[in-house]
């Protein structure tokens, strides 16, 4: 595996490989890689002749400077994992490489980006679209891989690709969980042992709610989740919404959609964790 730091060097490498007829897969990451990322990389390796994994903590998608500063940066360990997964290139640019000048572009995909994360983290998805579009332009991938844990982000990226007419396939990959059910996240590294135990209540509540939903209304299911998280030690819920998986708009009845997803964000101590569960798909 090669570690590349500039767009120019990466494009020179990819031009040679494309001339050999190889398809290019891209896995955009912010580093601090775990088994969830590894599943995306392995999927790309199995489906493409070349796999590029970007490792870049993108400053424009953080609306909290403390969160940006605390975000783990573990490039050496990340590269070891990527090599084990069969990646061909780790693209680890500097901030000045990706943003030689401020990016003033504004992306708007309402109502997808105005609800849930969009409501609580203003500017976040604009920053996501800025960096993902820059990566698409730099790599020109045939396929790009994103995890379903960031469910809203995946929906917005699909819409960006549609509106900007990018010639690539977006591949959504299932959430990877620890054996006890906790959704894998780079932020989990910031949890103390006690917080890690408390955080389990998030996925456990979602799993219970899926069974509960089979015999209860949307509003009853919503209340069941809210009450359970409120009663759990050390957790503070920011939001839980049951939405149409395509439009991300709240539903009132299960009959409103054939694709119903519950999306949740919870603070466990100071650490903000997201998760989701599919009720109908």
DRENPA-3360 file (N, C-alpha, C; in nm, 2 decimals, always signed):
BEGIN
1 = XXXXXXXX = +0.08/-0.12/+0.00/+0.00/+0.00/+0.00/+0.09/+0.12/+0.00 ~ +0.05/+0.22/-0.07/+0.12/+0.35/-0.08/+0.04/+0.46/+0.00 ~ +0.12/+0.54/+0.07/+0.06/+0.65/+0.14/+0.09/+0.78/+0.06 ~ -0.01/+0.85/+0.02/+0.00/+0.96/-0.07/-0.05/+1.09/+0.00 ~ +0.01/+1.20/-0.01/-0.03/+1.32/+0.06/-0.08/+1.43/-0.03 ~ -0.06/+1.42/-0.16/-0.11/+1.53/-0.25/-0.20/+1.47/-0.36 ~ -0.29/+1.56/-0.40/-0.39/+1.52/-0.51/-0.31/+1.49/-0.64 ~ -0.21/+1.57/-0.66/-0.13/+1.55/-0.79/-0.07/+1.41/-0.79;
9 = XXXXXXXX = -0.01/+1.37/-0.68/+0.06/+1.24/-0.68/-0.04/+1.13/-0.69 ~ -0.16/+1.15/-0.62/-0.26/+1.04/-0.63/-0.31/+1.03/-0.77 ~ -0.34/+1.14/-0.83/-0.40/+1.14/-0.97/-0.30/+1.07/-1.07 ~ -0.17/+1.10/-1.05/-0.07/+1.04/-1.14/-0.07/+0.89/-1.12 ~ -0.08/+0.84/-1.00/-0.09/+0.69/-0.98/-0.21/+0.63/-1.04 ~ -0.33/+0.70/-1.02/-0.46/+0.64/-1.06/-0.47/+0.65/-1.21 ~ -0.41/+0.75/-1.28/-0.41/+0.75/-1.43/-0.35/+0.63/-1.49 ~ -0.24/+0.59/-1.43/-0.17/+0.47/-1.48/-0.26/+0.34/-1.46;
17 = XXXXXXXX = -0.32/+0.33/-1.35/-0.40/+0.21/-1.32/-0.53/+0.21/-1.40 ~ -0.59/+0.33/-1.42/-0.71/+0.34/-1.50/-0.68/+0.30/-1.65 ~ -0.56/+0.33/-1.69/-0.52/+0.30/-1.83/-0.51/+0.14/-1.85 ~ -0.50/+0.07/-1.73/-0.49/-0.07/-1.74/-0.64/-0.13/-1.73 ~ -0.74/-0.04/-1.73/-0.87/-0.09/-1.72/-0.93/-0.11/-1.58 ~ -0.86/-0.06/-1.48/-0.90/-0.09/-1.34/-1.00/+0.01/-1.29 ~ -1.11/-0.04/-1.23/-1.21/+0.04/-1.16/-1.15/+0.09/-1.03 ~ -1.20/+0.21/-0.99/-1.15/+0.27/-0.86/-1.26/+0.28/-0.76;
25 = XXXXXXXX = -1.23/+0.23/-0.64/-1.32/+0.25/-0.53/-1.27/+0.34/-0.43 ~ -1.35/+0.43/-0.37/-1.31/+0.53/-0.27/-1.38/+0.50/-0.14 ~ -1.31/+0.50/-0.03/-1.37/+0.50/+0.10/-1.33/+0.63/+0.18 ~ -1.41/+0.73/+0.19/-1.37/+0.85/+0.26/-1.38/+0.83/+0.41 ~ -1.28/+0.86/+0.48/-1.28/+0.85/+0.63/-1.22/+0.97/+0.69 ~ -1.24/+0.98/+0.83/-1.17/+1.08/+0.90/-1.07/+1.01/+0.99 ~ -1.03/+0.89/+0.96/-0.92/+0.82/+1.04/-0.98/+0.76/+1.16 ~ -0.89/+0.73/+1.26/-0.93/+0.66/+1.38/-1.01/+0.54/+1.34;
33 = XXXXXXXX = -0.95/+0.46/+1.25/-1.03/+0.35/+1.19/-1.05/+0.23/+1.28 ~ -1.17/+0.17/+1.26/-1.21/+0.05/+1.33/-1.27/-0.05/+1.24 ~ -1.33/-0.16/+1.30/-1.38/-0.27/+1.21/-1.49/-0.22/+1.12 ~ -1.56/-0.12/+1.16/-1.67/-0.07/+1.07/-1.61/-0.01/+0.94 ~ -1.50/+0.07/+0.95/-1.43/+0.12/+0.84/-1.37/+0.00/+0.76 ~ -1.32/-0.10/+0.83/-1.25/-0.21/+0.76/-1.35/-0.29/+0.67 ~ -1.48/-0.29/+0.72/-1.58/-0.36/+0.64/-1.61/-0.29/+0.51 ~ -1.60/-0.15/+0.51/-1.62/-0.07/+0.39/-1.50/-0.10/+0.29;
41 = XXXXXXXX = -1.38/-0.10/+0.35/-1.26/-0.11/+0.27/-1.26/-0.25/+0.20 ~ -1.29/-0.35/+0.28/-1.29/-0.49/+0.22/-1.39/-0.50/+0.12 ~ -1.51/-0.44/+0.13/-1.61/-0.44/+0.03/-1.56/-0.37/-0.10 ~ -1.49/-0.26/-0.09/-1.43/-0.19/-0.20/-1.33/-0.28/-0.27 ~ -1.24/-0.34/-0.19/-1.14/-0.42/-0.24/-1.20/-0.54/-0.33 ~ -1.31/-0.59/-0.28/-1.37/-0.71/-0.35/-1.44/-0.67/-0.47 ~ -1.47/-0.54/-0.49/-1.56/-0.49/-0.60/-1.48/-0.41/-0.70 ~ -1.36/-0.37/-0.67/-1.28/-0.28/-0.76/-1.14/-0.33/-0.78;
49 = XXXXXXXX = -1.08/-0.28/-0.88/-0.94/-0.32/-0.91/-0.84/-0.24/-0.82 ~ -0.88/-0.12/-0.78/-0.80/-0.03/-0.70/-0.89/+0.03/-0.59 ~ -0.84/+0.04/-0.47/-0.91/+0.10/-0.36/-0.83/+0.21/-0.29 ~ -0.89/+0.33/-0.29/-0.83/+0.45/-0.23/-0.91/+0.48/-0.10 ~ -0.84/+0.49/+0.01/-0.90/+0.53/+0.14/-0.85/+0.67/+0.18 ~ -0.93/+0.76/+0.19/-0.89/+0.89/+0.24/-0.89/+0.90/+0.39 ~ -0.79/+0.96/+0.45/-0.78/+0.97/+0.59/-0.76/+1.12/+0.62 ~ -0.87/+1.19/+0.65/-0.86/+1.34/+0.66/-0.97/+1.38/+0.76;
57 = XXXXXXXX = -0.92/+1.45/+0.87/-1.02/+1.51/+0.96/-1.06/+1.64/+0.91 ~ -1.18/+1.65/+0.86/-1.23/+1.76/+0.78/-1.28/+1.88/+0.87 ~ -1.20/+1.99/+0.88/-1.24/+2.09/+0.97/-1.38/+2.16/+0.94 ~ -1.42/+2.16/+0.81/-1.54/+2.24/+0.78/-1.67/+2.17/+0.82 ~ -1.66/+2.04/+0.87/-1.79/+1.98/+0.91/-1.80/+1.98/+1.06 ~ -1.71/+2.04/+1.14/-1.72/+2.05/+1.28/-1.77/+2.19/+1.32 ~ -1.89/+2.19/+1.39/-1.93/+2.32/+1.43/-1.89/+2.35/+1.58 ~ -1.81/+2.25/+1.63/-1.76/+2.27/+1.77/-1.61/+2.25/+1.76;
65 = XXXXXXXX = -1.54/+2.36/+1.79/-1.39/+2.35/+1.77/-1.33/+2.25/+1.87 ~ -1.39/+2.24/+1.99/-1.33/+2.14/+2.09/-1.35/+2.00/+2.03 ~ -1.46/+1.97/+1.97/-1.48/+1.84/+1.91/-1.38/+1.81/+1.80 ~ -1.35/+1.91/+1.72/-1.24/+1.90/+1.62/-1.11/+1.87/+1.68 ~ -1.07/+1.94/+1.79/-0.94/+1.92/+1.85/-0.93/+1.79/+1.92 ~ -1.04/+1.74/+1.97/-1.04/+1.61/+2.04/-1.05/+1.49/+1.95 ~ -1.09/+1.51/+1.82/-1.11/+1.40/+1.74/-0.98/+1.32/+1.72 ~ -0.98/+1.19/+1.75/-0.85/+1.11/+1.75/-0.79/+1.11/+1.61;
73 = XXXXXXXX = -0.65/+1.12/+1.61/-0.57/+1.11/+1.49/-0.47/+1.00/+1.50 ~ -0.48/+0.90/+1.43/-0.40/+0.78/+1.45/-0.35/+0.72/+1.31 ~ -0.28/+0.81/+1.24/-0.25/+0.77/+1.10/-0.17/+0.64/+1.09 ~ -0.07/+0.62/+1.17/+0.01/+0.50/+1.16/-0.07/+0.37/+1.18 ~ -0.15/+0.38/+1.29/-0.24/+0.26/+1.31/-0.34/+0.24/+1.20 ~ -0.39/+0.35/+1.15/-0.49/+0.35/+1.04/-0.42/+0.28/+0.92 ~ -0.30/+0.32/+0.89/-0.23/+0.26/+0.77/-0.21/+0.11/+0.78 ~ -0.18/+0.07/+0.91/-0.16/-0.08/+0.93/-0.29/-0.15/+0.90;
81 = XXXXXXXX = -0.40/-0.10/+0.95/-0.53/-0.16/+0.93/-0.56/-0.16/+0.78 ~ -0.54/-0.05/+0.71/-0.57/-0.05/+0.57/-0.49/-0.14/+0.49 ~ -0.36/-0.16/+0.52/-0.28/-0.26/+0.45/-0.33/-0.40/+0.47 ~ -0.37/-0.43/+0.59/-0.43/-0.56/+0.62/-0.56/-0.59/+0.54 ~ -0.63/-0.48/+0.52/-0.76/-0.49/+0.45/-0.74/-0.50/+0.29 ~ -0.62/-0.47/+0.25/-0.59/-0.48/+0.10/-0.61/-0.35/+0.03 ~ -0.62/-0.24/+0.10/-0.62/-0.11/+0.03/-0.50/-0.08/-0.05 ~ -0.51/-0.01/-0.16/-0.40/+0.02/-0.25/-0.33/+0.15/-0.21;
89 = XXXXXXXX = -0.42/+0.25/-0.17/-0.37/+0.38/-0.14/-0.43/+0.44/-0.01 ~ -0.36/+0.49/+0.08/-0.41/+0.58/+0.18/-0.38/+0.72/+0.14 ~ -0.48/+0.80/+0.12/-0.47/+0.94/+0.08/-0.48/+1.02/+0.21 ~ -0.37/+1.08/+0.26/-0.37/+1.15/+0.38/-0.32/+1.29/+0.36 ~ -0.41/+1.38/+0.31/-0.37/+1.52/+0.27/-0.37/+1.61/+0.39 ~ -0.30/+1.72/+0.38/-0.30/+1.82/+0.48/-0.43/+1.91/+0.46 ~ -0.46/+1.99/+0.56/-0.57/+2.08/+0.54/-0.55/+2.18/+0.43 ~ -0.42/+2.23/+0.42/-0.40/+2.32/+0.31/-0.40/+2.26/+0.17;
97 = XXXXXXXX = -0.38/+2.12/+0.16/-0.39/+2.05/+0.04/-0.54/+2.05/-0.01 ~ -0.63/+2.02/+0.09/-0.77/+2.01/+0.05/-0.84/+2.15/+0.04 ~ -0.79/+2.24/+0.12/-0.84/+2.38/+0.12/-0.73/+2.48/+0.10 ~ -0.68/+2.49/-0.02/-0.57/+2.59/-0.05/-0.63/+2.73/-0.03 ~ -0.76/+2.74/-0.04/-0.83/+2.87/+0.00/-0.96/+2.83/+0.06 ~ -1.02/+2.92/+0.13/-1.15/+2.89/+0.20/-1.25/+2.84/+0.09 ~ -1.33/+2.74/+0.13/-1.43/+2.68/+0.04/-1.56/+2.76/+0.08 ~ -1.61/+2.84/-0.01/-1.73/+2.92/+0.02/-1.86/+2.86/-0.05;
105 = XXXXXXXX = -1.84/+2.74/-0.10/-1.96/+2.68/-0.17/-2.06/+2.65/-0.06 ~ -2.19/+2.67/-0.10/-2.30/+2.64/-0.01/-2.38/+2.52/-0.08 ~ -2.40/+2.42/-0.01/-2.48/+2.30/-0.06/-2.61/+2.30/+0.02 ~ -2.72/+2.29/-0.05/-2.85/+2.29/+0.02/-2.94/+2.18/-0.04 ~ -2.97/+2.08/+0.04/-3.05/+1.97/+0.00/-3.17/+1.95/+0.09 ~ -3.24/+2.07/+0.12/-3.36/+2.06/+0.20/-3.46/+1.98/+0.13 ~ -3.55/+1.90/+0.21/-3.54/+1.90/+0.36/-3.45/+1.79/+0.42 ~ -3.37/+1.72/+0.33/-3.28/+1.62/+0.39/-3.19/+1.67/+0.49;
113 = XXXXXXXX = -3.13/+1.79/+0.47/-3.03/+1.84/+0.55/-3.07/+1.94/+0.66 ~ -3.20/+1.96/+0.67/-3.25/+2.06/+0.77/-3.31/+1.99/+0.89 ~ -3.32/+1.86/+0.89/-3.38/+1.79/+1.01/-3.27/+1.72/+1.08 ~ -3.30/+1.66/+1.20/-3.21/+1.58/+1.28/-3.07/+1.64/+1.29 ~ -2.97/+1.58/+1.24/-2.83/+1.63/+1.25/-2.82/+1.78/+1.20 ~ -2.90/+1.80/+1.09/-2.89/+1.93/+1.03/-2.95/+2.04/+1.12 ~ -3.05/+2.01/+1.20/-3.11/+2.10/+1.30/-3.01/+2.13/+1.42 ~ -2.94/+2.02/+1.46/-2.86/+2.04/+1.58/-2.71/+2.07/+1.55;
121 = XXXXXXXX = -2.67/+2.05/+1.43/-2.53/+2.09/+1.39/-2.53/+2.17/+1.27 ~ -2.57/+2.30/+1.28/-2.57/+2.39/+1.16/-2.44/+2.39/+1.09 ~ -2.45/+2.38/+0.96/-2.32/+2.38/+0.88/-2.25/+2.25/+0.86 ~ -2.29/+2.15/+0.94/-2.22/+2.02/+0.94/-2.23/+1.96/+0.80 ~ -2.35/+1.95/+0.74/-2.36/+1.88/+0.62/-2.30/+1.96/+0.50 ~ -2.30/+2.09/+0.52/-2.23/+2.17/+0.41/-2.09/+2.13/+0.41 ~ -2.03/+2.12/+0.53/-1.89/+2.08/+0.53/-1.86/+1.94/+0.48 ~ -1.96/+1.85/+0.51/-1.95/+1.71/+0.45/-1.95/+1.72/+0.30;
129 = XXXXXXXX = -2.05/+1.79/+0.25/-2.06/+1.80/+0.10/-1.93/+1.86/+0.04 ~ -1.88/+1.96/+0.10/-1.76/+2.03/+0.05/-1.64/+1.93/+0.04 ~ -1.62/+1.85/+0.14/-1.50/+1.76/+0.14/-1.53/+1.64/+0.05 ~ -1.65/+1.58/+0.06/-1.68/+1.47/-0.03/-1.68/+1.50/-0.17 ~ -1.73/+1.62/-0.21/-1.72/+1.66/-0.35/-1.58/+1.68/-0.39 ~ -1.49/+1.74/-0.30/-1.35/+1.75/-0.34/-1.28/+1.62/-0.36 ~ -1.32/+1.52/-0.27/-1.26/+1.39/-0.29/-1.31/+1.32/-0.42 ~ -1.43/+1.34/-0.45/-1.48/+1.28/-0.58/-1.41/+1.34/-0.69;
137 = XXXXXXXX = -1.39/+1.48/-0.69/-1.32/+1.54/-0.80/-1.17/+1.50/-0.81 ~ -1.11/+1.47/-0.69/-0.97/+1.44/-0.69/-0.95/+1.29/-0.74 ~ -1.03/+1.20/-0.69/-1.01/+1.06/-0.71/-1.09/+1.01/-0.84 ~ -1.20/+1.07/-0.87/-1.29/+1.03/-0.98/-1.32/+0.88/-0.97 ~ -1.37/+0.84/-0.85/-1.40/+0.70/-0.83/-1.52/+0.64/-0.91 ~ -1.51/+0.51/-0.94/-1.63/+0.45/-1.00/-1.74/+0.42/-0.90 ~ -1.69/+0.39/-0.77/-1.78/+0.36/-0.66/-1.72/+0.43/-0.54 ~ -1.81/+0.47/-0.45/-1.77/+0.53/-0.32/-1.85/+0.46/-0.21;
145 = XXXXXXXX = -1.79/+0.43/-0.10/-1.85/+0.35/+0.01/-1.87/+0.43/+0.14 ~ -1.99/+0.42/+0.19/-2.03/+0.50/+0.31/-2.11/+0.40/+0.40 ~ -2.09/+0.42/+0.54/-2.16/+0.34/+0.63/-2.30/+0.39/+0.66 ~ -2.39/+0.30/+0.69/-2.53/+0.33/+0.72/-2.54/+0.39/+0.86 ~ -2.44/+0.38/+0.94/-2.45/+0.44/+1.08/-2.48/+0.59/+1.06 ~ -2.41/+0.65/+0.96/-2.43/+0.79/+0.93/-2.55/+0.80/+0.83 ~ -2.67/+0.76/+0.87/-2.78/+0.74/+0.78/-2.82/+0.86/+0.70 ~ -2.82/+0.97/+0.78/-2.86/+1.10/+0.71/-2.76/+1.15/+0.62;
153 = XXXXXXXX = -2.63/+1.13/+0.65/-2.52/+1.17/+0.57/-2.53/+1.09/+0.44 ~ -2.56/+0.96/+0.44/-2.56/+0.88/+0.32/-2.67/+0.93/+0.23 ~ -2.79/+0.96/+0.29/-2.90/+1.01/+0.21/-2.86/+1.14/+0.14 ~ -2.79/+1.23/+0.21/-2.76/+1.36/+0.15/-2.65/+1.34/+0.04 ~ -2.55/+1.26/+0.06/-2.45/+1.23/-0.04/-2.52/+1.17/-0.16 ~ -2.61/+1.08/-0.15/-2.68/+1.03/-0.27/-2.75/+1.14/-0.34 ~ -2.81/+1.24/-0.27/-2.88/+1.35/-0.34/-2.78/+1.44/-0.40 ~ -2.67/+1.47/-0.34/-2.56/+1.55/-0.40/-2.51/+1.49/-0.53;
161 = XXXXXXXX = -2.49/+1.36/-0.53/-2.44/+1.29/-0.65/-2.55/+1.30/-0.76 ~ -2.68/+1.29/-0.72/-2.78/+1.30/-0.82/-2.79/+1.44/-0.88 ~ -2.79/+1.54/-0.79/-2.80/+1.67/-0.84/-2.68/+1.72/-0.92 ~ -2.56/+1.69/-0.88/-2.44/+1.73/-0.94/-2.40/+1.64/-1.06 ~ -2.48/+1.53/-1.07/-2.46/+1.44/-1.19/-2.32/+1.37/-1.19 ~ -2.27/+1.33/-1.07/-2.15/+1.26/-1.06/-2.17/+1.12/-1.13 ~ -2.07/+1.08/-1.20/-2.07/+0.95/-1.27/-2.01/+0.84/-1.18 ~ -2.08/+0.81/-1.07/-2.03/+0.71/-0.98/-2.14/+0.65/-0.90;
169 = XXXXXXXX = -2.12/+0.53/-0.85/-2.22/+0.46/-0.77/-2.19/+0.48/-0.62 ~ -2.29/+0.51/-0.54/-2.28/+0.52/-0.40/-2.32/+0.39/-0.34 ~ -2.23/+0.33/-0.26/-2.26/+0.20/-0.20/-2.28/+0.22/-0.05 ~ -2.40/+0.20/+0.01/-2.42/+0.20/+0.15/-2.40/+0.07/+0.21 ~ -2.32/+0.07/+0.32/-2.28/-0.06/+0.39/-2.34/-0.06/+0.53 ~ -2.38/-0.18/+0.57/-2.45/-0.20/+0.70/-2.37/-0.15/+0.82 ~ -2.44/-0.11/+0.93/-2.37/-0.08/+1.06/-2.30/-0.20/+1.11 ~ -2.17/-0.18/+1.15/-2.10/-0.29/+1.22/-2.10/-0.26/+1.37;
177 = XXXXXXXX = -2.13/-0.36/+1.45/-2.15/-0.34/+1.59/-2.05/-0.43/+1.67 ~ -2.02/-0.39/+1.79/-1.94/-0.47/+1.88/-2.03/-0.60/+1.91 ~ -1.97/-0.70/+1.97/-2.05/-0.82/+2.00/-2.17/-0.79/+2.09 ~ -2.15/-0.69/+2.18/-2.26/-0.66/+2.27/-2.36/-0.56/+2.21 ~ -2.34/-0.52/+2.09/-2.44/-0.44/+2.02/-2.41/-0.30/+2.00 ~ -2.31/-0.24/+2.07/-2.27/-0.10/+2.05/-2.22/-0.07/+1.91 ~ -2.28/+0.03/+1.84/-2.24/+0.06/+1.71/-2.09/+0.11/+1.71 ~ -2.01/+0.06/+1.62/-1.87/+0.10/+1.62/-1.86/+0.25/+1.58;
185 = XXXXXXXX = -1.78/+0.32/+1.65/-1.76/+0.46/+1.62/-1.62/+0.50/+1.67 ~ -1.55/+0.59/+1.60/-1.42/+0.65/+1.64/-1.44/+0.72/+1.77 ~ -1.55/+0.77/+1.80/-1.58/+0.84/+1.93/-1.58/+0.75/+2.05 ~ -1.61/+0.62/+2.02/-1.61/+0.53/+2.14/-1.48/+0.52/+2.22 ~ -1.37/+0.56/+2.15/-1.24/+0.56/+2.22/-1.24/+0.67/+2.33 ~ -1.33/+0.76/+2.32/-1.33/+0.87/+2.43/-1.41/+0.83/+2.55 ~ -1.48/+0.71/+2.54/-1.57/+0.67/+2.65/-1.48/+0.61/+2.76 ~ -1.52/+0.65/+2.89/-1.46/+0.57/+3.00/-1.52/+0.44/+3.01;
193 = XXXXXXXX = -1.47/+0.35/+3.10/-1.53/+0.21/+3.11/-1.67/+0.22/+3.15 ~ -1.70/+0.31/+3.24/-1.84/+0.32/+3.29/-1.93/+0.38/+3.18 ~ -1.88/+0.48/+3.11/-1.96/+0.54/+3.00/-1.98/+0.44/+2.89 ~ -1.88/+0.35/+2.86/-1.90/+0.25/+2.76/-2.01/+0.16/+2.80 ~ -2.02/+0.12/+2.93/-2.13/+0.04/+2.97/-2.27/+0.11/+2.96 ~ -2.27/+0.24/+3.00/-2.39/+0.32/+2.99/-2.44/+0.33/+2.84 ~ -2.34/+0.34/+2.75/-2.37/+0.36/+2.61/-2.45/+0.24/+2.55 ~ -2.43/+0.12/+2.61/-2.50/+0.00/+2.56/-2.65/+0.02/+2.56;
201 = XXXXXXXX = -2.70/+0.10/+2.65/-2.84/+0.12/+2.66/-2.90/+0.18/+2.53 ~ -2.81/+0.24/+2.45/-2.86/+0.30/+2.32/-2.91/+0.19/+2.22 ~ -2.81/+0.10/+2.19/-2.85/-0.01/+2.10/-2.95/-0.10/+2.16 ~ -2.94/-0.13/+2.28/-3.03/-0.23/+2.35/-3.18/-0.17/+2.34 ~ -3.19/-0.04/+2.36/-3.32/+0.02/+2.35/-3.37/+0.02/+2.21 ~ -3.29/+0.04/+2.11/-3.33/+0.04/+1.97/-3.38/-0.10/+1.93 ~ -3.30/-0.21/+1.98/-3.34/-0.34/+1.94/-3.47/-0.38/+2.01 ~ -3.49/-0.34/+2.13/-3.62/-0.36/+2.20/-3.73/-0.29/+2.13;
209 = XXXXXXXX = -3.71/-0.17/+2.08/-3.81/-0.09/+2.02/-3.86/-0.15/+1.88 ~ -3.77/-0.23/+1.82/-3.81/-0.29/+1.69/-3.91/-0.40/+1.72 ~ -3.89/-0.48/+1.83/-4.00/-0.57/+1.86/-4.12/-0.50/+1.91 ~ -4.11/-0.40/+1.99/-4.22/-0.32/+2.04/-4.30/-0.26/+1.93 ~ -4.23/-0.22/+1.83/-4.30/-0.15/+1.71/-4.40/-0.24/+1.64 ~ -4.37/-0.37/+1.65/-4.46/-0.47/+1.57/-4.60/-0.46/+1.62 ~ -4.62/-0.42/+1.75/-4.76/-0.43/+1.80/-4.80/-0.29/+1.86 ~ -4.72/-0.18/+1.83/-4.75/-0.05/+1.88/-4.74/+0.05/+1.77;
217 = XXXXXXXX = -4.80/+0.17/+1.80/-4.80/+0.28/+1.70/-4.66/+0.35/+1.70 ~ -4.65/+0.43/+1.60/-4.53/+0.51/+1.58/-4.50/+0.60/+1.71 ~ -4.61/+0.67/+1.75/-4.59/+0.76/+1.87/-4.57/+0.68/+2.00 ~ -4.63/+0.56/+2.01/-4.60/+0.47/+2.13/-4.45/+0.43/+2.13 ~ -4.40/+0.39/+2.01/-4.27/+0.35/+1.99/-4.17/+0.46/+2.02 ~ -4.20/+0.58/+1.97/-4.12/+0.70/+2.00/-4.11/+0.72/+2.15 ~ -4.22/+0.71/+2.22/-4.22/+0.74/+2.37/-4.15/+0.63/+2.44 ~ -4.16/+0.51/+2.40/-4.09/+0.40/+2.46/-3.94/+0.42/+2.46;
225 = XXXXXXXX = -3.89/+0.46/+2.34/-3.74/+0.49/+2.33/-3.70/+0.61/+2.41 ~ -3.78/+0.72/+2.41/-3.74/+0.84/+2.48/-3.74/+0.81/+2.63 ~ -3.84/+0.73/+2.68/-3.85/+0.70/+2.82/-3.73/+0.61/+2.87 ~ -3.70/+0.52/+2.78/-3.59/+0.43/+2.82/-3.45/+0.50/+2.83 ~ -3.43/+0.59/+2.73/-3.30/+0.66/+2.73/-3.30/+0.76/+2.85 ~ -3.41/+0.82/+2.88/-3.42/+0.91/+2.99/-3.39/+0.84/+3.12 ~ -3.43/+0.72/+3.13/-3.42/+0.64/+3.26/-3.28/+0.58/+3.27 ~ -3.20/+0.58/+3.16/-3.07/+0.51/+3.16/-2.97/+0.60/+3.22;
233 = XXXXXXXX = -2.88/+0.54/+3.30/-2.78/+0.63/+3.37/-2.68/+0.69/+3.27 ~ -2.64/+0.82/+3.29/-2.53/+0.88/+3.22/-2.56/+0.91/+3.08 ~ -2.69/+0.90/+3.03/-2.73/+0.93/+2.89/-2.82/+1.06/+2.89 ~ -2.80/+1.14/+2.78/-2.89/+1.25/+2.76/-2.92/+1.25/+2.61 ~ -3.05/+1.24/+2.58/-3.09/+1.22/+2.44/-3.10/+1.36/+2.38 ~ -3.04/+1.38/+2.26/-3.06/+1.50/+2.18/-3.18/+1.49/+2.10 ~ -3.20/+1.38/+2.02/-3.32/+1.36/+1.95/-3.34/+1.21/+1.92 ~ -3.46/+1.17/+1.90/-3.50/+1.04/+1.84/-3.61/+1.06/+1.75;
241 = XXXXXXXX = -3.60/+1.03/+1.62/-3.70/+1.05/+1.52/-3.72/+0.93/+1.44 ~ -3.85/+0.89/+1.42/-3.88/+0.78/+1.33/-3.93/+0.84/+1.19 ~ -3.85/+0.81/+1.09/-3.86/+0.88/+0.96/-3.88/+0.79/+0.85 ~ -3.92/+0.84/+0.74/-3.92/+0.78/+0.61/-3.77/+0.77/+0.57 ~ -3.72/+0.65/+0.54/-3.58/+0.63/+0.51/-3.53/+0.70/+0.38 ~ -3.62/+0.74/+0.30/-3.58/+0.81/+0.17/-3.59/+0.96/+0.19 ~ -3.69/+1.01/+0.25/-3.71/+1.16/+0.26/-3.66/+1.21/+0.39 ~ -3.64/+1.13/+0.49/-3.60/+1.17/+0.63/-3.70/+1.25/+0.70;
249 = XXXXXXXX = -3.82/+1.25/+0.65/-3.93/+1.32/+0.72/-4.00/+1.23/+0.82 ~ -4.04/+1.29/+0.93/-4.11/+1.21/+1.03/-4.24/+1.15/+0.98 ~ -4.27/+1.03/+1.03/-4.39/+0.96/+0.99/-4.48/+0.96/+1.11 ~ -4.61/+0.95/+1.09/-4.71/+0.94/+1.19/-4.76/+0.80/+1.21 ~ -4.77/+0.73/+1.10/-4.82/+0.59/+1.10/-4.72/+0.50/+1.02 ~ -4.72/+0.37/+1.06/-4.63/+0.28/+1.00/-4.67/+0.26/+0.85 ~ -4.80/+0.29/+0.82/-4.84/+0.28/+0.68/-4.80/+0.39/+0.59 ~ -4.74/+0.49/+0.65/-4.69/+0.61/+0.57/-4.58/+0.58/+0.48;
257 = XXXXXXXX = -4.51/+0.47/+0.51/-4.39/+0.44/+0.42/-4.36/+0.29/+0.43 ~ -4.29/+0.24/+0.33/-4.24/+0.10/+0.33/-4.10/+0.10/+0.38 ~ -4.04/+0.21/+0.42/-3.91/+0.22/+0.46/-3.90/+0.31/+0.58 ~ -3.91/+0.25/+0.70/-3.92/+0.33/+0.83/-3.79/+0.31/+0.91 ~ -3.73/+0.42/+0.95/-3.60/+0.41/+1.02/-3.61/+0.50/+1.15 ~ -3.56/+0.45/+1.26/-3.55/+0.53/+1.38/-3.40/+0.58/+1.39 ~ -3.38/+0.71/+1.40/-3.25/+0.77/+1.41/-3.24/+0.84/+1.54 ~ -3.13/+0.81/+1.61/-3.11/+0.87/+1.75/-2.97/+0.93/+1.77;
265 = XXXXXXXX = -2.96/+1.03/+1.85/-2.84/+1.09/+1.89/-2.84/+1.11/+2.04 ~ -2.74/+1.06/+2.11/-2.74/+1.06/+2.26/-2.60/+1.11/+2.30 ~ -2.60/+1.19/+2.40/-2.47/+1.23/+2.47/-2.45/+1.13/+2.58 ~ -2.33/+1.06/+2.58/-2.29/+0.97/+2.69/-2.17/+1.04/+2.75 ~ -2.20/+1.11/+2.87/-2.10/+1.20/+2.92/-2.09/+1.32/+2.83 ~ -1.97/+1.34/+2.78/-1.94/+1.45/+2.69/-1.94/+1.40/+2.54 ~ -1.95/+1.27/+2.52/-1.93/+1.21/+2.39/-2.07/+1.19/+2.32 ~ -2.08/+1.24/+2.20/-2.20/+1.24/+2.12/-2.20/+1.12/+2.03;
273 = XXXXXXXX = -2.30/+1.03/+2.05/-2.31/+0.91/+1.98/-2.44/+0.90/+1.89 ~ -2.42/+0.85/+1.77/-2.54/+0.83/+1.69/-2.56/+0.68/+1.65 ~ -2.69/+0.65/+1.63/-2.72/+0.51/+1.59/-2.86/+0.52/+1.52 ~ -2.89/+0.41/+1.45/-3.02/+0.40/+1.39/-3.07/+0.25/+1.38 ~ -3.20/+0.23/+1.36/-3.25/+0.10/+1.35/-3.36/+0.10/+1.24 ~ -3.37/+0.00/+1.16/-3.47/-0.01/+1.06/-3.59/-0.08/+1.11 ~ -3.71/-0.02/+1.10/-3.83/-0.08/+1.14/-3.90/-0.15/+1.02 ~ -3.89/-0.09/+0.91/-3.95/-0.15/+0.78/-3.85/-0.12/+0.67;
281 = X = -3.83/-0.22/+0.59/-3.74/-0.19/+0.47/-3.78/-0.28/+0.36;
% end
